Amino acid sequence: MAQVVVSVLAVFLAVIVWHVLVDDYGVRNVSAATLGLAVAISVVLSRFQARLAWWLSLAAAVLSAVVSHDALQGAVWPAPVLAAHAVVLALVGFEARVRLLVEMWVLTLMAGVALWALLPGEQTLIGLGDMSLLSGMALTTVYALRRAALADRRTKNEQARSALLAERTRIARELHDVVAHHMSVVAVQAEAAPYRVPDPPPELARSFATIRASAVEALTELHRVLGLLRNDTSDESSPQPTLDRLRELVGRVEAAGTPVTLRIEGRRRSLPSGVELSAYRIVQEALSNALQHAQGAELQVQVTYGSDVLDLRVENGQPATPPRPSTRPGHGLLGMRERVAMLNGELTAGPRAGGGYALTVRLPLVETEDT
């Protein structure tokens, strides 16, 4: 699309240069058409070959000044070529380095000084300053816009990275509770096992002691790593939610005035703790996004227990009113993708054919044994 716009601009400037040079400056038709073509080529090349485009544009400007100097009336540059060269400088400025921009402006100024000194006639310093001032303004403006765009892009990247790191930290804290629980059970069982067997063999006692020592060491290392991630001021003492609390979550959403349909298919059974926690958080985040972006729309939540997978689907209908644009970037979907990726699952999200939005998640399961 950008190249189409540049091509149309090139044709427009070529026609203007040709027409004004012929009508206002008395340049011959062939010469004016050639200079107009050179301007058009330099505009198109500015997207690919910055130096070549600038040199071609400057050469066209200098030749235009030479062939039309009798009609310039104190000016150094013809007006249409002056504008065309400024356009080329602006287009080149979006991609070129600062050093190249400075070189372009200095050489443009030097070309103007040379024309002012060598061409016959009464060229004025004001006429000399037109190109210098206009080209300097074009380069400075473009450079400022480029810096602002770069700063905005860096800010958004930093926000996305911060959100990703925050989500990873949160997941690490939650999974810590799951892993720590199981490792604690292993340590306790390993310590108690020798006392359940009368006169256990020394080898068995040593094995259980090794298992307990390894479990305690793993717990210690887990707490050390978590200390680098967690915010010690946060409350981590409450138990982590599971899918058993989905109806409670849906009830809170309905109490806020949004109708929610919850369907659970398959046999509810014990799942890996990490899957339970992540599935609950994914549904929670999906409902939060739907409330924010589809106010008034009916929500549907479906949980399907398969033989080796857990399928989640959260969808909403068409909102009654268009959502208001958000003033901050959303990172909910980013966090959900991170959770799904950690569990080697699949996530798809996008608009529905009949309107609204749908989120589908598939998490692989390793069925746990009931203890």
C-alpha positions as CSV (number, residue, x, y, z in Angstrom):
1,M,0.0,0.0,0.0
2,A,2.8,2.4,0.9
3,Q,4.5,1.8,-2.5
4,V,1.3,2.5,-4.3
5,V,1.0,5.8,-2.5
6,V,4.6,6.7,-3.3
7,S,4.1,5.8,-7.0
8,V,1.0,8.0,-7.3
9,L,2.9,10.8,-5.6
10,A,5.8,10.3,-8.1
11,V,3.5,10.6,-11.1
12,F,1.8,13.7,-9.6
13,L,5.1,15.5,-9.0
14,A,6.4,14.6,-12.4
15,V,3.3,16.1,-14.1
16,I,3.6,19.2,-11.9
17,V,7.3,19.7,-12.6
18,W,6.8,19.2,-16.4
19,H,3.8,21.6,-16.5
20,V,5.2,24.4,-14.4
21,L,8.7,24.3,-16.1
22,V,7.0,24.6,-19.5
23,D,4.3,27.2,-18.7
24,D,6.0,29.4,-16.0
25,Y,9.7,29.0,-16.7
26,G,9.7,28.6,-20.5
27,V,11.7,25.4,-20.5
28,R,11.4,23.3,-23.7
29,N,8.9,20.5,-23.6
30,V,11.4,17.7,-24.0
31,S,13.7,19.0,-21.3
32,A,10.8,19.6,-18.9
33,A,9.5,16.1,-19.5
34,T,12.9,14.6,-19.0
35,L,13.3,16.4,-15.7
36,G,9.8,15.4,-14.6
37,L,10.7,11.8,-15.3
38,A,13.9,12.1,-13.3
39,V,11.9,13.5,-10.4
40,A,9.4,10.6,-10.6
41,I,12.2,8.0,-10.7
42,S,13.9,9.6,-7.7
43,V,10.7,9.5,-5.7
44,V,10.1,5.8,-6.4
45,L,13.8,4.9,-5.7
46,S,13.6,6.6,-2.3
47,R,12.0,3.5,-1.0
48,F,14.8,1.2,-2.1
49,Q,18.0,3.2,-2.9
50,A,18.3,6.2,-0.6
51,R,21.6,7.6,-1.9
52,L,20.8,7.0,-5.6
53,A,17.4,8.6,-5.2
54,W,18.9,11.7,-3.5
55,W,21.6,12.1,-6.1
56,L,19.1,11.8,-9.0
57,S,16.8,14.3,-7.3
58,L,19.6,16.8,-6.7
59,A,20.9,16.4,-10.3
60,A,17.4,17.1,-11.6
61,A,17.1,20.1,-9.4
62,V,20.4,21.5,-10.5
63,L,19.7,20.9,-14.2
64,S,16.3,22.5,-13.7
65,A,17.9,25.6,-12.2
66,V,20.4,25.8,-15.1
67,V,17.8,25.5,-17.9
68,S,15.4,27.9,-16.3
69,H,17.7,30.5,-14.7
70,D,16.6,33.3,-17.1
71,A,13.0,33.1,-15.6
72,L,13.9,32.5,-12.0
73,Q,13.8,36.3,-11.1
74,G,16.3,36.2,-8.3
75,A,15.5,32.7,-7.1
76,V,18.1,29.9,-7.3
77,W,15.8,26.9,-7.6
78,P,12.6,26.5,-9.6
79,A,9.6,26.1,-7.2
80,P,8.3,22.7,-8.4
81,V,11.7,21.1,-8.3
82,L,12.3,22.7,-4.9
83,A,9.2,20.9,-3.6
84,A,10.0,17.6,-5.3
85,H,13.5,17.5,-3.8
86,A,12.1,18.2,-0.4
87,V,9.7,15.3,-0.8
88,V,12.6,13.0,-1.8
89,L,14.5,14.1,1.2
90,A,11.6,13.4,3.5
91,L,11.0,9.9,2.1
92,V,14.7,9.1,2.3
93,G,14.8,10.5,5.9
94,F,12.4,7.8,7.1
95,E,15.0,5.1,6.5
96,A,18.5,6.7,6.3
97,R,20.9,7.2,9.1
98,V,21.5,10.5,10.8
99,R,24.9,10.9,9.2
100,L,23.5,10.4,5.7
101,L,20.8,13.0,6.4
102,V,23.3,15.6,7.5
103,E,25.4,14.9,4.4
104,M,22.4,15.3,2.1
105,W,21.5,18.6,3.7
106,V,25.1,19.9,3.5
107,L,25.6,18.9,-0.2
108,T,22.2,20.4,-1.1
109,L,23.3,23.7,0.5
110,M,26.7,23.5,-1.4
111,A,24.9,22.9,-4.7
112,G,22.7,25.9,-4.0
113,V,25.8,28.1,-3.2
114,A,27.5,26.9,-6.4
115,L,24.4,27.8,-8.5
116,W,24.1,31.2,-6.7
117,A,27.7,32.0,-7.5
118,L,28.0,30.6,-11.0
119,L,24.7,31.3,-12.7
120,P,24.4,34.6,-14.4
121,G,21.7,37.0,-13.2
122,E,20.8,38.6,-9.9
123,Q,20.2,35.6,-7.6
124,T,19.5,36.7,-4.0
125,L,20.5,35.2,-0.7
126,I,16.8,34.8,0.0
127,G,16.5,32.6,-3.1
128,L,19.4,30.6,-1.9
129,G,17.9,30.1,1.5
130,D,14.7,28.6,0.1
131,M,16.1,25.2,-0.6
132,S,18.3,25.2,2.5
133,L,15.5,26.0,4.8
134,L,12.9,23.8,3.2
135,S,15.3,20.7,3.0
136,G,16.4,21.3,6.6
137,M,12.9,21.5,7.9
138,A,11.9,18.3,5.9
139,L,14.8,16.3,7.3
140,T,14.4,17.6,10.9
141,T,10.6,16.9,10.9
142,V,11.1,13.4,9.4
143,Y,13.8,12.6,11.9
144,A,11.7,13.8,14.8
145,L,8.8,11.7,13.6
146,R,11.0,8.6,13.2
147,R,12.4,9.0,16.7
148,A,8.9,9.3,18.1
149,A,7.7,6.2,16.3
150,L,10.8,4.3,17.4
151,A,10.2,5.4,21.0
152,D,6.6,4.4,20.8
153,R,7.5,1.0,19.4
154,R,10.1,0.4,22.1
155,T,7.6,1.4,24.8
156,K,5.1,-1.1,23.4
157,N,7.7,-3.8,23.2
158,E,8.8,-3.1,26.8
159,Q,5.2,-3.3,28.0
160,A,4.7,-6.6,26.2
161,R,7.9,-8.0,27.7
162,S,7.0,-6.8,31.2
163,A,3.6,-8.4,30.9
164,L,5.1,-11.6,29.7
165,L,7.6,-11.7,32.5
166,A,4.9,-10.8,35.1
167,E,2.8,-13.6,33.8
168,R,5.7,-16.1,33.9
169,T,6.4,-15.0,37.5
170,R,2.7,-15.5,38.4
171,I,2.7,-19.0,36.8
172,A,5.9,-19.9,38.5
173,R,4.5,-18.9,41.9
174,E,1.3,-20.9,41.2
175,L,3.1,-24.0,40.0
176,H,5.4,-23.7,43.0
177,D,2.5,-24.4,45.2
178,V,1.6,-27.5,43.2
179,V,5.2,-28.9,43.0
180,A,5.9,-28.0,46.6
181,H,2.8,-29.9,47.8
182,H,3.8,-33.1,46.0
183,M,7.5,-32.9,47.0
184,S,6.4,-32.4,50.6
185,V,4.2,-35.5,50.4
186,V,7.2,-37.4,49.0
187,A,9.4,-36.2,51.8
188,V,6.9,-37.1,54.5
189,Q,6.1,-40.5,53.0
190,A,9.8,-41.3,52.6
191,E,10.4,-40.4,56.3
192,A,7.4,-42.4,57.6
193,A,7.8,-45.5,55.3
194,P,10.6,-47.3,57.3
195,Y,8.4,-47.2,60.5
196,R,5.5,-49.0,58.8
197,V,7.6,-52.1,58.2
198,P,8.9,-54.0,61.2
199,D,12.7,-54.4,61.1
200,P,13.2,-52.9,57.6
201,P,16.4,-53.9,55.8
202,P,19.2,-51.3,56.1
203,E,19.3,-50.9,52.3
204,L,15.6,-50.0,52.3
205,A,16.0,-47.5,55.1
206,R,18.9,-45.9,53.4
207,S,16.9,-45.7,50.1
208,F,14.0,-44.0,51.9
209,A,16.5,-41.6,53.6
210,T,18.0,-40.8,50.2
211,I,14.6,-40.1,48.8
212,R,13.6,-37.8,51.6
213,A,17.0,-35.9,51.4
214,S,16.5,-35.4,47.7
215,A,12.9,-34.2,48.2
216,V,14.0,-31.8,50.9
217,E,16.9,-30.5,48.8
218,A,14.5,-30.1,45.8
219,L,12.1,-28.1,48.0
220,T,14.9,-25.9,49.2
221,E,16.1,-25.2,45.7
222,L,12.6,-24.5,44.6
223,H,12.1,-21.9,47.3
224,R,15.5,-20.3,46.4
225,V,14.5,-20.0,42.7
226,L,11.1,-18.7,43.6
227,G,12.6,-16.1,45.8
228,L,14.2,-14.5,42.7
229,L,10.8,-14.4,41.1
230,R,8.1,-13.6,43.6
231,N,7.2,-10.4,45.2
232,D,7.5,-11.0,48.9
233,T,4.8,-8.4,49.6
234,S,2.1,-10.4,47.8
235,D,-0.2,-12.8,49.5
236,E,0.7,-16.4,48.5
237,S,-0.9,-18.2,51.4
238,S,-4.4,-18.8,49.9
239,P,-5.0,-22.1,48.1
240,Q,-4.9,-22.0,44.3
241,P,-8.2,-22.5,42.5
242,T,-9.2,-25.5,40.5
243,L,-11.9,-26.4,38.0
244,D,-14.2,-27.2,41.0
245,R,-14.6,-23.4,41.4
246,L,-15.8,-22.7,37.9
247,R,-19.4,-22.5,39.0
248,E,-18.4,-20.0,41.6
249,L,-16.5,-18.0,39.0
250,V,-19.5,-18.1,36.6
251,G,-21.8,-17.0,39.5
252,R,-19.8,-13.9,40.1
253,V,-20.0,-12.9,36.4
254,E,-23.8,-13.5,36.4
255,A,-24.1,-11.5,39.6
256,A,-22.6,-8.6,37.7
257,G,-25.4,-8.7,35.2
258,T,-23.9,-10.8,32.3
259,P,-25.7,-14.1,31.4
260,V,-23.3,-17.1,31.3
261,T,-24.0,-20.6,30.2
262,L,-21.7,-23.3,31.6
263,R,-21.6,-26.7,30.1
264,I,-19.4,-29.5,31.4
265,E,-19.1,-32.7,29.3
266,G,-17.4,-35.9,30.2
267,R,-16.5,-37.4,33.6
268,R,-15.1,-34.9,36.2
269,R,-12.0,-36.6,37.6
270,S,-8.7,-35.7,39.2
271,L,-6.3,-34.0,36.8
272,P,-2.7,-32.9,37.2
273,S,-2.6,-29.9,39.5
274,G,-0.8,-27.7,36.9
275,V,-3.6,-28.4,34.4
276,E,-6.3,-27.7,36.9
277,L,-4.8,-24.3,37.9
278,S,-4.0,-23.2,34.3
279,A,-7.4,-24.2,33.0
280,Y,-9.1,-22.2,35.7
281,R,-6.9,-19.2,35.1
282,I,-7.5,-19.4,31.3
283,V,-11.3,-19.4,31.7
284,Q,-11.0,-16.6,34.2
285,E,-9.0,-14.4,31.9
286,A,-11.2,-15.2,28.9
287,L,-14.4,-14.2,30.8
288,S,-12.6,-11.0,31.9
289,N,-11.7,-10.1,28.3
290,A,-15.3,-10.8,27.2
291,L,-16.7,-8.6,29.9
292,Q,-14.3,-5.8,28.8
293,H,-14.7,-6.1,25.0
294,A,-18.2,-7.5,24.6
295,Q,-20.4,-5.8,27.2
296,G,-23.9,-7.1,27.3
297,A,-23.2,-10.1,25.1
298,E,-24.2,-13.6,26.3
299,L,-21.2,-15.8,27.3
300,Q,-20.8,-19.5,26.9
301,V,-18.2,-21.7,28.7
302,Q,-17.7,-25.3,27.8
303,V,-15.4,-27.7,29.5
304,T,-14.9,-31.2,28.0
305,Y,-13.1,-34.0,29.7
306,G,-11.6,-36.3,27.1
307,S,-9.7,-39.5,27.6
308,D,-6.3,-37.8,27.2
309,V,-7.1,-34.1,26.7
310,L,-9.0,-31.3,28.4
311,D,-10.9,-29.0,26.0
312,L,-12.0,-25.5,26.9
313,R,-14.1,-23.1,24.9
314,V,-15.2,-19.6,25.9
315,E,-17.2,-17.6,23.4
316,N,-19.4,-14.5,23.4
317,G,-22.0,-13.2,21.1
318,Q,-22.2,-9.9,19.3
319,P,-22.0,-7.0,21.9
320,A,-25.0,-4.6,22.0
321,T,-22.7,-1.6,21.6
322,P,-19.2,-1.4,20.0
323,P,-16.4,-1.7,22.6
324,R,-14.6,1.4,23.6
325,P,-11.0,1.6,22.4
326,S,-8.6,0.6,25.1
327,T,-6.0,3.1,26.2
328,R,-3.5,0.4,27.2
329,P,-2.3,-2.7,25.3
330,G,-4.0,-5.9,26.4
331,H,-1.8,-8.8,27.5
332,G,-4.5,-11.3,28.6
333,L,-4.2,-13.4,25.4
334,L,-0.4,-13.3,25.8
335,G,-0.6,-14.7,29.3
336,M,-3.0,-17.5,28.2
337,R,-0.7,-18.5,25.3
338,E,2.2,-18.7,27.8
339,R,0.2,-21.0,30.0
340,V,-0.8,-23.2,27.2
341,A,2.7,-23.4,25.8
342,M,4.1,-24.5,29.2
343,L,1.6,-27.4,29.1
344,N,2.3,-28.3,25.4
345,G,-1.2,-27.4,24.5
346,E,-3.0,-25.6,21.7
347,L,-4.8,-22.3,21.7
348,T,-6.9,-20.6,18.9
349,A,-8.7,-17.3,19.3
350,G,-10.5,-15.1,16.8
351,P,-13.9,-13.7,15.7
352,R,-16.8,-16.1,15.1
353,A,-18.5,-16.4,11.7
354,G,-21.8,-15.2,13.1
355,G,-20.3,-12.4,15.1
356,G,-18.7,-12.3,18.5
357,Y,-15.4,-14.0,19.6
358,A,-14.3,-17.5,20.5
359,L,-11.4,-18.9,22.4
360,T,-10.5,-22.6,22.2
361,V,-7.9,-24.4,24.2
362,R,-6.8,-28.0,24.2
363,L,-4.5,-29.2,27.1
364,P,-3.0,-32.7,27.0
365,L,-3.6,-34.8,30.1
366,V,-1.8,-37.5,32.0
367,E,-4.5,-39.0,34.0
368,T,-3.7,-39.2,37.7
369,E,-4.5,-42.1,40.0
370,D,-6.9,-41.5,42.8
371,T,-5.2,-41.8,46.2
